[in-house]
Amino acid sequence: MKIVLISLESSPPIFYGIMNEILLSKGYETKLLHINAENVGDFKILNSKLKDFCKDADLIGFSCMTNTFLHFAKLSKTLKELGKIIIVGGLCAKTINPF
């Protein structure tokens, strides 16, 4: 199975490299792509390059936070045209009640 991992944060999260190593150790083929969503510019150009980068993937995984969700939505819409499985995840903060 070929998996593409895409990070949209300003810097790749630590999870990105850890997940890549786990997948490689299990025998999956992986490709990593880091996109600083805050500085994308022209989404039409990015969408074209992204389609080419992901064309052989069986699964595409995004790391996304609240501030990059709209960018994820735009990019995933393009990738859905390829008929790929797309998953998304990000930091989940648990509220801790100190009382």
trRosetta pair geometry for C-beta under 8 A, 3 or more apart (Angstrom, degrees):
i j d omega theta_ij theta_ji phi_ij phi_ji
1 28 5.4 -36 74 -128 90 95
1 29 7.2 -168 93 32 41 80
1 58 4.8 -93 -157 53 81 148
1 59 6.6 19 170 7 116 111
2 28 7.5 151 -105 -177 22 83
2 29 4.6 -27 -109 77 71 112
2 30 7.7 166 -161 -84 55 29
2 31 7.5 20 -179 -3 96 102
2 56 5.6 -30 107 129 164 88
2 57 5.1 -129 113 -123 100 45
2 58 5.1 120 52 0 70 89
2 59 7.7 168 90 30 50 69
3 23 5.9 -98 57 -164 144 152
3 28 5.4 14 7 163 118 131
3 29 7.0 154 23 83 68 56
3 30 5.1 -24 74 -106 92 76
3 31 7.6 -176 95 27 48 66
3 57 6.5 67 -131 -151 19 100
3 58 6.8 -46 -71 57 58 85
3 59 4.9 -17 -113 71 83 98
3 60 7.6 166 -161 -89 60 29
3 61 6.5 13 -177 0 106 109
4 30 7.4 143 -97 -161 28 61
4 31 4.9 -21 -111 67 77 98
4 32 7.8 166 -161 -87 60 21
4 33 6.5 9 -178 4 103 113
4 53 6.9 113 -136 134 146 93
4 54 5.1 -97 16 -113 166 86
4 57 4.3 -62 -9 -95 108 145
4 59 7.5 -172 29 95 66 51
4 60 4.8 -12 65 -116 103 76
4 61 7.2 177 89 28 52 66
5 16 6.3 149 142 -149 132 79
5 19 6.3 146 -114 99 152 123
5 20 6.1 -116 25 -76 153 90
5 23 8.0 -176 -42 8 126 154
5 30 6.3 6 -3 -166 106 111
5 31 7.4 180 26 86 67 48
5 32 5.2 -19 67 -112 99 69
5 33 7.2 171 88 29 51 68
5 61 5.0 -19 -111 71 68 102
5 63 7.3 35 180 -19 93 100
6 32 8.0 158 -84 -163 38 48
6 33 4.8 -15 -109 72 78 102
6 34 7.7 164 -158 -89 52 27
6 35 6.5 3 -172 9 99 108
6 60 6.6 11 -2 -177 116 96
6 61 7.0 170 25 88 71 49
6 62 5.0 -26 73 -106 99 69
6 63 7.1 -160 96 21 50 72
6 75 7.6 -144 137 136 157 149
7 12 4.5 99 80 -120 171 78
7 13 6.4 -170 -134 14 126 80
7 16 5.0 -23 -64 -96 133 139
7 32 7.7 9 -3 -171 102 92
7 33 7.3 -175 25 95 68 53
7 34 4.7 -13 61 -117 108 74
7 35 7.0 170 84 32 55 62
7 62 7.8 146 -92 -161 26 56
7 63 4.6 -7 -114 52 71 119
8 35 5.6 -15 -111 76 60 94
8 36 7.8 107 -173 -135 45 16
8 37 4.1 28 -176 -35 96 126
8 62 6.5 17 -16 -168 112 103
8 63 6.6 -167 20 83 74 68
8 64 5.5 26 37 -103 128 72
8 65 7.7 -150 82 20 100 75
8 68 4.0 151 119 168 122 146
8 71 5.5 160 -163 96 137 127
8 72 5.9 -110 -22 -67 164 87
8 75 7.8 -167 -90 19 126 150
9 12 6.5 137 63 -104 109 23
9 13 5.8 90 16 -40 155 87
9 36 7.6 -36 110 -119 34 59
9 37 7.5 0 -67 14 13 103
9 63 6.6 -45 -14 113 106 110
9 65 6.3 65 -91 0 97 118
9 68 6.5 -111 -80 -25 48 152
10 36 5.4 46 -131 -139 48 98
10 38 5.9 0 -88 12 93 130
11 36 8.0 15 -61 -99 39 100
12 16 4.4 -80 177 42 107 160
12 17 7.1 93 131 -33 128 89
12 34 4.8 -76 -67 -107 107 129
12 63 7.8 87 -151 61 68 149
13 16 5.2 125 65 -18 68 97
13 63 5.5 -143 25 170 124 151
13 91 7.7 -164 -126 -52 151 99
14 17 6.5 -57 -167 38 46 102
14 18 6.3 40 144 -16 74 113
15 18 5.5 -66 -146 44 35 112
15 19 5.7 34 160 -21 74 109
15 63 6.4 152 82 -113 119 136
16 19 6.3 -57 -146 35 19 106
16 20 6.6 20 153 -19 57 109
16 32 6.9 91 172 -143 106 122
16 34 7.5 46 -167 -86 161 101
16 63 6.0 -80 -77 -17 94 155
17 20 5.5 -53 -148 34 33 115
17 21 6.5 31 156 -18 66 104
18 21 5.9 -57 -152 36 31 108
18 22 6.4 30 152 -18 65 106
19 22 5.6 -53 -147 36 33 113
19 23 6.3 32 156 -17 66 107
19 61 7.6 -117 148 107 149 151
20 23 5.9 -59 -149 38 28 109
20 24 6.3 27 155 -18 65 108
20 30 5.3 174 -142 124 81 159
20 32 5.9 -20 -94 -69 139 122
21 24 5.7 -54 -144 38 31 112
21 25 6.3 31 157 -20 65 107
22 25 5.9 -58 -150 36 28 110
22 26 6.6 18 154 -12 63 110
23 26 5.8 -65 -151 41 32 106
23 28 4.2 -61 176 60 92 127
23 30 5.0 96 100 -58 134 131
24 27 7.8 77 -179 -48 31 12
24 28 6.7 -88 -79 63 30 74
24 30 6.0 -82 -63 14 84 122
31 53 7.1 -167 131 174 143 91
31 57 7.3 -105 37 -82 117 107
33 50 7.8 130 151 -122 164 81
33 53 6.1 69 -77 157 147 150
35 40 6.7 32 172 -97 110 97
35 46 7.2 84 -140 -155 137 129
35 71 7.9 -164 114 155 121 133
35 75 7.8 142 68 -89 163 158
36 39 4.8 12 106 38 113 102
36 40 7.4 -164 90 -59 61 62
37 40 5.7 -7 -151 -42 43 113
37 68 4.4 108 53 -136 156 106
37 71 3.7 133 -158 100 128 175
37 72 7.7 -37 -105 -43 153 65
38 67 7.8 1 -76 142 102 114
38 68 7.7 -79 -48 -93 73 93
40 43 6.2 35 137 -80 132 72
40 46 5.7 -32 -169 -46 106 158
40 71 6.6 162 -28 -135 146 123
41 45 7.5 -17 101 49 105 123
41 46 7.6 139 68 -37 80 116
42 45 4.4 58 99 12 114 108
42 46 6.7 163 96 -10 61 88
43 46 5.3 -58 -143 45 40 113
43 47 5.8 48 157 -29 73 103
43 74 5.7 -56 -151 153 148 139
43 75 7.7 -127 -152 -73 106 72
44 47 5.8 -49 -144 31 27 113
44 48 6.8 28 155 -19 59 104
45 48 6.0 -56 -156 33 31 111
45 49 6.6 22 153 -10 65 109
46 49 5.9 -62 -149 43 33 106
46 50 5.8 34 154 -24 69 112
46 75 7.4 -63 127 -102 117 102
47 50 5.5 -55 -140 37 28 114
47 51 6.4 35 159 -24 63 102
47 74 7.9 -97 -76 148 112 92
47 75 7.0 -160 -98 -122 78 63
47 78 4.3 -141 -146 -122 108 160
48 51 6.0 -51 -153 29 27 111
48 52 6.9 23 152 -13 59 107
49 52 5.8 -58 -155 38 34 111
49 53 6.2 35 150 -22 68 108
50 53 5.6 -53 -144 36 33 113
50 54 6.1 8 163 0 67 115
50 75 6.2 -111 -176 -153 171 102
50 78 6.4 78 83 104 127 137
50 79 6.8 -79 137 -70 115 97
51 54 6.3 -74 -143 49 23 96
51 55 6.3 51 157 -64 63 91
51 78 6.4 -103 -63 155 99 108
51 79 7.1 -168 -95 -98 66 60
51 81 7.5 -29 -112 75 120 113
51 82 6.3 172 -142 -62 84 122
52 55 5.9 -24 -146 -19 28 118
54 57 4.7 -45 -164 12 72 127
54 60 5.6 11 -145 -90 131 129
54 79 5.9 -18 95 -127 160 110
54 82 6.4 164 108 44 108 173
54 84 6.4 -66 155 -36 117 168
55 82 6.5 -137 -114 -139 55 134
57 60 5.3 78 124 -66 152 83
57 84 5.8 37 91 -135 101 138
58 84 7.4 158 173 -142 18 89
58 85 7.0 6 148 29 61 109
59 84 6.9 155 -114 178 22 96
59 85 4.7 -30 -113 76 75 108
59 86 7.8 164 -164 -85 60 27
59 87 6.9 6 -177 4 105 106
60 79 5.8 -78 54 175 166 150
60 84 5.2 57 -5 134 112 136
60 85 7.0 166 25 86 69 54
60 86 4.9 -19 71 -108 101 72
60 87 7.4 170 88 26 51 64
61 86 7.8 162 -86 -160 31 51
61 87 4.9 -15 -111 68 77 97
61 88 7.4 163 -162 -86 56 34
61 89 7.3 -13 -171 16 100 100
62 72 5.5 117 158 -133 157 113
62 75 7.7 137 -101 89 139 126
62 76 7.0 -74 -27 -72 150 110
62 86 7.0 20 -9 -174 108 95
62 87 7.2 -169 25 95 72 49
62 88 4.3 -14 65 -111 107 82
62 89 7.4 155 84 25 61 54
63 88 7.9 166 -87 -156 13 65
63 89 6.5 -32 -112 76 57 73
63 90 6.1 113 -171 -95 61 71
64 68 5.2 -136 -149 90 75 105
64 69 5.8 96 164 -92 121 59
64 71 8.0 -169 -131 72 107 90
64 72 4.4 6 -113 -64 145 149
64 88 5.1 -11 19 -168 128 111
64 89 7.3 130 33 69 79 24
64 90 4.9 -86 77 -58 52 123
65 68 5.3 71 51 23 73 99
65 69 7.3 -101 99 -42 35 80
65 90 4.9 163 -83 -162 52 141
65 91 6.3 14 -106 24 98 101
66 69 5.7 -27 -151 -18 33 118
66 90 7.9 178 -29 117 55 159
68 71 4.9 -52 -169 43 72 118
68 72 5.9 82 131 -28 83 97
69 72 5.4 -52 -149 34 36 115
69 73 6.4 40 153 -24 67 102
70 73 5.5 -47 -148 31 35 116
70 74 6.7 36 153 -18 63 101
71 74 5.9 -53 -152 35 34 110
71 75 6.3 23 155 -11 67 110
72 75 6.0 -64 -145 44 29 105
72 76 5.8 24 162 -18 69 113
72 88 6.1 81 -176 -125 143 141
73 76 6.1 -55 -135 38 23 106
73 77 6.5 32 159 -27 59 105
74 77 6.0 -56 -158 25 27 114
74 78 7.2 23 150 -14 60 104
75 78 5.8 -55 -160 34 38 112
75 79 6.4 28 150 -13 70 109
76 79 5.4 -57 -143 43 39 109
76 80 6.2 53 154 -33 68 97
76 86 5.3 126 -144 167 106 161
76 88 7.3 -52 -77 -56 145 127
77 80 5.8 -44 -151 21 29 116
77 81 7.8 40 147 -25 54 94
78 81 6.1 -48 -175 15 39 115
79 82 5.5 -44 -168 24 54 115
79 84 5.7 -56 165 49 97 121
79 86 5.9 112 103 -80 127 131
80 83 7.5 55 177 -72 45 27
80 84 7.4 -117 -106 47 31 73
80 86 6.7 -69 -76 -5 76 138
